[in-house]
Amino acid sequence: MKTITKRVLTLLKPALVACALVAVWAQPADAASRIKDIVEFEGVRDNQLVGYGLVVGLNGTGDSLGDGHFTKQSLLAMLERLGVKPTSDGLTSSNTAAVMVTATLPPFSRKGSRIDVSVSALGDSDSLTGGTLLVTPLLGADGEVYAVAQGQLAVGGFSAAGNAESVTKGVPTAARIANGAIIEREIGFELSSLQSVNISLRNPDFTTARRLAQAINAFLGTDAARPRDLGTVLLRVPDNYEGNVVGLLTDIEQLRIHPDLMARVVIDEHSGTIVMGENVRISTVAIAQGSLTIRITEAAQVSQPGPFAEVGETTTVDRTDIQVDEQADNRLAVVDGGVSLQDLVNGLNALGIGPRDMITILQAIKAAGALQADIEVM
């Protein structure tokens, strides 16, 4: 009987292990994030392109071609390149506008592929609706031409005006051209020939960098990754991935780790927005919030003599009502030390204060040394 039981357990052992692995992977990821969502890989980056061009075909909403205007000079230069030699006095059209053209060159883009471009008016044009962008070279930071743009503009806004009223929706002086630029030059970078890859954290942190290296090493079964600093992890390409860096990055970018976040309170003074991380803690502190409010109401009343009175006249008498609110009902509240974010929010809300006053209170707590977090004011 014992022999049979032992054989059954031996046969079931692989199945039990498989079930255990499935149970582990089926558990909720909690705050775990994929590596690909929190890092940038060396060489995998966009590049910004910019160019100056002309838009034609506008229905009288283009730039005003005054003397010395850059749109007029650009139009003259373009016509001369095309073999037309107009006089300066002959250019009075309002169907042309000078524009800036911008685009983003994706990583590893090849010649002949297309990218989207954005077009923005540079002069005093009223609208780019109905316009066509002429051939515009797009330059990189090194001054080289990487793409050429041309095409019909797609404008998301419009404007209409009459003698007494005007209506504007969106931004009629900005437009896009889908697939409006053709890539003419590639950026030379061979990812597959790298012997090591630098992995950059989007939110640098020592703990997160170490966890990232540990997760990669556990997956590869070797010490191929090590943190260089709080924002960079150096990954040496293992022998079994030599010449296959793309496969290596594909395998490790799906791993999940728990990023560690600094305790930080972000405050937007303009909108009154407050964002606090889960690691924000405070020491024991007493908080009282109150302000003096004085309301003055002026109400003019009419005073007139009684009926059949022989003396007196109708006059206006001022009546002033002054109300003072010292918020005497507010009390001093004690917030215990080491409380969680939820307890801190509940304690501040219990004081009956708004976001503006809460910003002042958080800054005062920080000044008192009781807030164990950094405050960043936007």
C-alpha positions as MATLAB code, in Angstrom:
seq = 'MKTITKRVLTLLKPALVACALVAVWAQPADAASRIKDIVEFEGVRDNQLVGYGLVVGLNGTGDSLGDGHFTKQSLLAMLERLGVKPTSDGLTSSNTAAVMVTATLPPFSRKGSRIDVSVSALGDSDSLTGGTLLVTPLLGADGEVYAVAQGQLAVGGFSAAGNAESVTKGVPTAARIANGAIIEREIGFELSSLQSVNISLRNPDFTTARRLAQAINAFLGTDAARPRDLGTVLLRVPDNYEGNVVGLLTDIEQLRIHPDLMARVVIDEHSGTIVMGENVRISTVAIAQGSLTIRITEAAQVSQPGPFAEVGETTTVDRTDIQVDEQADNRLAVVDGGVSLQDLVNGLNALGIGPRDMITILQAIKAAGALQADIEVM';
ca = [
       0.000    0.000    0.000;
       2.817    2.413    0.850;
       4.558    1.536   -2.423;
       1.413    2.308   -4.424;
       0.900    5.611   -2.602;
       4.501    6.604   -3.200;
       4.213    5.827   -6.916;
       0.993    7.856   -7.162;
       2.630   10.852   -5.472;
       5.617   10.524   -7.794;
       3.333   10.605  -10.822;
       1.324   13.526   -9.448;
       4.327   15.619   -8.433;
       4.829   17.312  -11.872;
       1.132   18.103  -12.021;
       1.170   19.566   -8.511;
       4.167   21.720   -9.370;
       2.450   22.933  -12.534;
      -0.699   23.783  -10.575;
       1.386   25.689   -8.031;
       3.058   27.716  -10.795;
      -0.307   28.475  -12.363;
      -1.601   29.607   -8.976;
       1.398   31.922   -8.515;
       0.999   33.509  -11.936;
      -2.767   33.781  -11.434;
      -2.338   35.871   -8.305;
      -3.104   39.584   -8.697;
      -0.112   41.673   -9.636;
      -1.006   44.353   -7.067;
       1.275   47.305   -7.796;
       3.683   45.266   -9.953;
       4.495   46.899  -13.281;
       5.972   45.501  -16.446;
       9.574   46.444  -17.031;
       8.690   47.879  -20.442;
       6.351   50.395  -18.782;
       8.933   51.903  -16.423;
      12.189   51.914  -18.411;
      13.778   53.113  -21.637;
      16.187   50.904  -23.582;
      19.402   52.294  -25.030;
      19.010   53.364  -28.652;
      15.220   53.003  -28.689;
      14.247   56.651  -28.854;
      12.369   59.202  -30.956;
      13.942   62.169  -32.715;
      12.335   65.568  -33.272;
      12.147   67.091  -36.744;
      11.247   70.644  -37.737;
      10.883   72.577  -40.972;
       9.670   75.860  -42.445;
       7.208   75.827  -45.320;
       4.395   77.526  -47.160;
       0.705   76.673  -47.284;
      -1.232   77.714  -50.388;
      -4.873   77.500  -51.454;
      -6.348   79.431  -48.539;
      -9.599   81.263  -49.133;
      -8.375   84.743  -48.254;
      -7.332   83.730  -44.726;
      -3.575   83.728  -45.303;
      -0.833   86.100  -44.194;
      -0.867   89.768  -45.136;
       1.985   90.284  -47.605;
       3.263   93.665  -46.454;
       6.641   95.135  -47.366;
       9.448   93.103  -45.810;
       7.102   90.361  -44.530;
       8.872   86.984  -44.281;
       5.969   85.216  -46.010;
       6.358   87.507  -49.009;
      10.109   86.910  -49.125;
       9.610   83.147  -48.922;
       7.012   83.225  -51.690;
       9.334   85.252  -53.949;
      12.217   82.833  -53.327;
      10.046   79.806  -54.073;
       8.700   81.244  -57.314;
      12.222   82.127  -58.463;
      13.362   78.526  -57.865;
      10.462   77.395  -60.053;
      11.530   79.745  -62.837;
       9.004   82.489  -62.167;
      10.292   86.009  -61.579;
       7.434   88.116  -60.226;
       7.788   91.670  -59.039;
       7.399   92.524  -55.379;
       4.411   94.767  -56.147;
       2.621   91.915  -57.911;
       2.340   89.725  -54.809;
      -0.871   90.886  -53.128;
      -2.560   87.519  -52.608;
      -3.883   86.544  -49.175;
      -4.077   82.844  -50.000;
      -0.597   81.942  -48.707;
       0.646   81.398  -45.150;
       4.047   80.676  -43.654;
       4.003   77.680  -41.319;
       6.254   75.651  -39.066;
       6.109   71.911  -39.667;
       7.024   69.486  -36.875;
       7.194   65.698  -36.749;
       8.571   62.871  -34.626;
      10.895   60.360  -36.242;
      10.240   56.965  -34.599;
      13.160   54.694  -33.718;
      14.506   52.453  -36.487;
      12.427   54.146  -39.198;
      13.398   53.090  -42.716;
      13.591   55.030  -45.960;
      10.317   55.336  -47.785;
       8.104   54.904  -44.729;
       5.720   57.693  -43.782;
       5.080   59.669  -40.601;
       2.467   62.205  -39.496;
       3.283   65.903  -39.389;
       1.830   68.889  -37.527;
       1.478   72.294  -39.186;
       1.198   75.585  -37.270;
       0.751   79.083  -38.655;
       3.723   81.378  -38.165;
       2.344   84.703  -39.411;
      -0.990   86.487  -39.038;
      -3.072   83.957  -40.915;
      -6.668   83.601  -39.710;
      -7.203   79.980  -40.740;
      -5.440   77.147  -42.549;
      -8.671   75.477  -43.660;
      -8.471   74.217  -47.233;
      -4.729   74.773  -47.518;
      -2.056   72.566  -49.062;
       1.465   72.313  -47.700;
       4.164   72.577  -50.349;
       7.313   70.436  -50.263;
       8.997   71.111  -46.903;
      12.285   69.511  -45.802;
      12.275   68.405  -42.160;
      15.585   68.760  -40.341;
      16.978   67.083  -37.250;
      19.087   68.603  -34.492;
      22.211   67.989  -36.591;
      20.875   70.081  -39.489;
      20.425   67.108  -41.824;
      17.216   66.473  -43.773;
      15.527   63.300  -42.545;
      12.083   63.634  -44.127;
      10.119   65.681  -46.666;
       6.523   66.754  -46.003;
       3.733   67.739  -48.370;
      -0.021   67.316  -48.585;
      -3.541   68.515  -47.868;
      -4.105   69.936  -44.382;
      -6.711   68.546  -42.002;
      -7.855   71.363  -39.690;
      -9.844   70.475  -36.576;
     -11.157   73.980  -35.852;
     -12.979   76.706  -37.722;
     -13.910   80.346  -37.367;
     -16.784   82.389  -38.736;
     -17.454   86.077  -38.273;
     -20.146   88.589  -39.077;
     -20.592   92.293  -38.486;
     -21.617   91.925  -34.849;
     -20.416   88.482  -33.737;
     -17.758   85.866  -34.404;
     -17.526   82.166  -33.573;
     -14.311   80.165  -33.215;
     -14.092   76.445  -32.479;
     -10.783   74.790  -31.765;
      -7.614   76.237  -33.271;
      -8.052   76.949  -36.997;
      -4.386   77.943  -37.360;
      -3.093   74.446  -36.525;
      -3.464   71.344  -38.660;
      -2.144   67.842  -39.257;
      -1.302   65.731  -42.277;
      -1.660   61.985  -41.734;
       1.294   60.172  -43.306;
       2.299   63.549  -44.677;
       6.077   63.072  -44.680;
       8.315   60.529  -46.373;
      11.498   59.488  -44.550;
      14.558   60.151  -46.681;
      17.378   59.372  -44.225;
      17.823   56.672  -41.578;
      19.537   57.016  -38.228;
      22.333   54.482  -38.058;
      22.113   52.298  -34.960;
      22.612   48.525  -34.889;
      20.828   47.146  -31.867;
      21.633   43.516  -32.615;
      25.419   44.080  -32.455;
      25.452   45.471  -28.910;
      27.376   43.551  -26.260;
      25.636   45.401  -23.430;
      22.487   47.491  -23.104;
      21.853   50.407  -20.759;
      18.359   50.356  -19.270;
      17.213   53.762  -17.981;
      14.483   54.145  -15.364;
      11.856   56.770  -16.098;
      11.614   57.479  -12.364;
      15.152   57.011  -11.007;
      15.363   55.222   -7.680;
      18.031   53.037   -6.067;
      15.589   50.430   -4.793;
      13.779   50.143   -8.111;
      17.092   49.810   -9.973;
      18.168   46.959   -7.697;
      14.820   45.187   -8.012;
      15.042   45.526  -11.786;
      18.504   43.927  -11.869;
      17.419   41.133   -9.522;
      14.362   40.313  -11.634;
      16.441   40.125  -14.831;
      19.139   37.982  -13.202;
      16.525   35.617  -11.767;
      15.006   35.180  -15.222;
      18.329   34.688  -17.036;
      19.884   32.598  -14.288;
      23.089   34.647  -14.332;
      24.450   37.936  -13.007;
      24.055   39.730  -16.323;
      22.440   42.884  -14.922;
      23.753   45.252  -12.289;
      22.739   48.772  -11.258;
      25.169   51.500  -12.289;
      23.364   54.278  -10.448;
      19.855   55.155   -9.314;
      18.652   55.598  -12.890;
      20.609   53.071  -15.001;
      20.954   49.293  -15.046;
      23.712   47.784  -17.223;
      22.664   44.544  -18.923;
      25.404   42.370  -20.467;
      24.131   40.250  -23.344;
      24.400   36.556  -22.325;
      26.075   34.091  -24.673;
      22.807   32.394  -25.564;
      21.405   35.769  -26.719;
      24.460   36.879  -28.712;
      23.286   38.570  -31.907;
      19.701   38.423  -30.645;
      19.399   41.535  -28.491;
      15.832   42.072  -29.727;
      14.856   38.665  -28.377;
      16.560   39.436  -25.065;
      14.714   42.718  -24.612;
      11.442   41.111  -25.669;
      11.816   38.440  -22.983;
      12.757   40.717  -20.104;
      10.355   43.590  -20.815;
       7.397   41.423  -19.787;
       8.830   40.749  -16.306;
       7.048   42.485  -13.444;
       8.579   44.338  -10.515;
       7.293   46.629   -7.770;
       8.702   50.149   -8.338;
       9.590   51.957   -5.143;
       8.321   55.517   -4.924;
       9.616   58.409   -2.883;
       7.268   60.026   -0.389;
       6.222   63.161   -2.242;
       3.400   65.685   -2.165;
       2.786   67.482   -5.474;
       0.886   70.763   -5.296;
      -0.487   72.769   -8.212;
      -1.007   76.295   -6.901;
      -2.960   77.383   -9.988;
      -5.728   74.774   -9.832;
      -5.500   73.828   -6.165;
      -4.724   70.200   -7.006;
      -2.943   68.069   -4.399;
      -1.463   64.634   -5.145;
       0.120   62.572   -2.351;
       1.965   59.271   -2.669;
       1.117   56.264   -0.520;
       4.390   56.534    1.429;
       3.623   59.987    2.835;
       3.772   59.920    6.626;
       3.595   62.583    9.321;
       4.705   62.757   12.921;
       2.250   63.543   15.713;
       1.055   67.087   15.171;
      -1.836   69.311   16.221;
      -3.615   71.302   13.516;
      -6.042   74.182   13.794;
      -7.337   76.099   10.827;
      -9.446   79.218   10.882;
      -9.815   82.607    9.294;
     -11.616   85.838    9.975;
     -14.429   86.647    7.552;
     -16.083   90.085    7.524;
     -19.164   90.571    5.346;
     -20.448   94.096    4.722;
     -23.836   94.522    3.038;
     -25.075   97.903    1.837;
     -28.837   98.344    1.310;
     -30.321  101.760    0.537;
     -33.795  102.427    1.928;
     -36.285  105.157    1.084;
     -37.535  107.379    3.962;
     -40.577  109.545    3.395;
     -42.983  111.513    5.610;
     -46.344  110.085    6.596;
     -49.557  110.793    4.705;
     -50.852  114.391    4.818;
     -47.717  115.544    6.686;
     -47.086  119.248    6.294;
     -43.323  118.992    6.740;
     -40.686  116.500    5.610;
     -39.378  115.219    2.328;
     -38.641  111.901    0.699;
     -34.983  110.901    0.966;
     -32.680  107.853    0.652;
     -31.141  106.478    3.840;
     -28.130  104.124    3.793;
     -28.366  100.904    5.819;
     -25.174   98.934    6.489;
     -25.128   95.362    7.840;
     -21.787   94.038    9.137;
     -21.339   90.350    9.996;
     -18.136   88.940   11.486;
     -17.403   85.189   11.331;
     -14.407   84.179   13.439;
     -15.056   80.459   12.885;
     -15.109   79.880   16.614;
     -16.537   76.374   16.125;
     -13.241   75.108   14.660;
     -11.173   73.162   17.127;
      -7.581   72.011   17.390;
      -7.241   68.548   15.832;
      -4.491   66.083   16.698;
      -3.142   63.849   13.927;
      -1.279   60.838   15.295;
       2.208   60.027   14.063;
       2.897   57.399   11.406;
      -0.622   57.427   10.014;
      -1.374   56.176    6.530;
      -2.297   58.343    3.576;
      -5.989   57.559    4.054;
      -5.853   58.556    7.736;
      -4.087   61.790    6.846;
      -6.709   62.678    4.230;
      -9.542   61.796    6.598;
      -8.005   63.933    9.335;
      -7.641   66.958    7.074;
     -11.145   66.521    5.668;
     -12.525   66.363    9.209;
     -11.392   69.955    9.704;
     -13.821   71.013    6.979;
     -11.234   72.749    4.822;
     -10.923   73.121    1.083;
      -7.977   72.360   -1.197;
      -6.562   75.888   -0.974;
      -6.401   75.801    2.821;
      -5.108   72.235    2.723;
      -2.129   73.388    0.653;
      -1.255   75.933    3.323;
      -1.634   73.330    6.074;
       0.620   70.815    4.303;
       3.280   73.462    3.799;
       3.009   74.442    7.473;
       3.341   70.794    8.560;
       6.438   70.482    6.384;
       7.902   73.665    7.896;
       7.307   72.207   11.361;
       9.304   69.111   10.397;
       6.345   66.768   10.882;
       5.775   65.848    7.217;
       8.044   62.984    6.160;
       7.871   63.712    2.451;
       9.080   66.158   -0.145;
       6.748   68.919   -1.302;
       6.920   69.821   -4.977;
       5.051   72.960   -6.025;
       4.194   73.114   -9.707;
];
